Amino acid sequence: MSKIERLYSGLMKRNQEGEAQLSSDVRPHVASNGMRIVSANTLQSSGDQMVNASTVLPWLFATLGVPAALTGLLVPIREAGSMLPQAFITPLVLRVRYRKWVFIVGALIQALSVGAMALIAALAEGLTAGISILGALIVFSLGRCLASISSKDVQGRTVPKGERGQINGLATTAAGFVAITLGLAIRVFGGQDLSNVQLAWFLAIGAALWVGVSLIYAGIREPQQTDQKTASDNDAETANTFVRMYRLLRNDKPFRHFVTVRSLLLVSSLSPPFMVTLSIQYGADSLAGLGGFIIASGIAALIGGRIFGRMADRSSKRLMSIGAGVASTILLLIVIIACVPGVLGGNWYTNLMFIAAYFSLTLMHTGVRIGRKTYVVDMAEGDQRTTYVAVSNTALGIVLLVVGGVSSLLATFHVLLTLLFLALTGFAGVFAGSRLPEVSKA
């Protein structure tokens, strides 16, 4: 047994029954495949921290003097841009025998896009820089789209049930270390006065991480896909994407239920930026700043990754509900406290409350994300899994734009209205999630 296999065996609770469900040519490589996926996901998550559309890129825009109107486009482009095209691209992905190569192409596209952002950050400013970076972010999102479609398929074909959640958890934990290190570095070397050149270097490091992701992923031993469809079949499917989405959501009740629940669990992903905005409005500035929020999110990933990975393997649907329920409760408590006159202000306990709330929300989002990723991988096999991932992400891209638009509209009146709306949506998701079937047990 090699060192990588011994390491993997020590980290994972091995599942012989789950391994028996894999292809015979993959079973001997479960350990090495698992560690490669953990390593690749860790580097990818670390790169994401360096191109975070909620923290790093808005800070870069402010440094470059980009108009504020363009800053509001960062999160919708980053999130919805990587989800909406998936159902359209899936027929092309289904032609590929080894899906890891789809992931590698996506990783390299992301590396080139982030490299372009770094170059723009160093050389341009103002409106030109903003438009150019948004263009690079669109290309980045398309690369992430390819990676998202293929990664869950590769994991489902190379790692058995009972270990998939732990893999996601380990990668999240490792990325948490990187986020904490990055946040500390920003506060030590730049603080509130990071220059565009310093931020460009951070982006360049992120681009290098995605190159490393592609190199690691190339070594995965994946079974050859044998049930490929013909090019004409896939062309016909591409031309009828919306029809296929509608039929799948109409006829597949368990999948439709999952998409509905996932749509209601956006509370933990959409609320942190509004929490930051609220903290600024109430004068909580001593813990504010790019480095402080990155550190908080890194600690949340560090704590949540390992714990939630094991919970996801036991019951991914329960993990999703718990995460959304706790996040919604936190938002409701913040709204209640903020409505009491004279409680919040520019003092130490207000600062502490907001940073703790931000940390808690990102911690719960870690659990919800690991839970839903594990659930969709475990609920299907083969090309059906690929289709599930693509259609659910495309549907969620549409929902994200709608919910994000409603949240932004409410925020024009008061941020508390947005937080209340997201909390109520999350509670509805908890109720709906309790009715999901259990799929995670091998």
Secondary structure, 3 states (H helix, E strand, C coil): CCHHHHHHHHHCCCCHHHHHCCCCCCHHHHHHHHHHHHHHHHHHHHHHHHCCCCCHHHHHHHHHCCCHHHHCCHHHHHHHHHHCCHHHHHHHHCCCCCCHHHHHHHHHHHHHHHHHHHHHHHHCCHHHHHHHHHHHHHHHHHHHHHHHHHHHHHHHHHCCCCCHHHHHHHHHHHHHHHHHHHHHHHHHHCCCCCCHHHHHHHHHHHHHHHHHHHHHHCCCCCCCCCCCCCHHHHHHHHHCHHHHHHHHHHHCHHHHHHHHHHHHCCHHHHHHHHHHHHHHHCCCCCCCCHHHHHHHHHHHHHHHHHHHHHHHHHHHHHHHHHHHHHHHHHHHHHHHHHCCCCCCCCCHHHHHHHHHHHHHHHHHHHHHHHHHHHHHHHCCCHHHHHHHHHHHHHHHHHHHHHHHHHHHHHHHHCHHHHHHHHHHHHHHHHHHHCCCCCCCCC
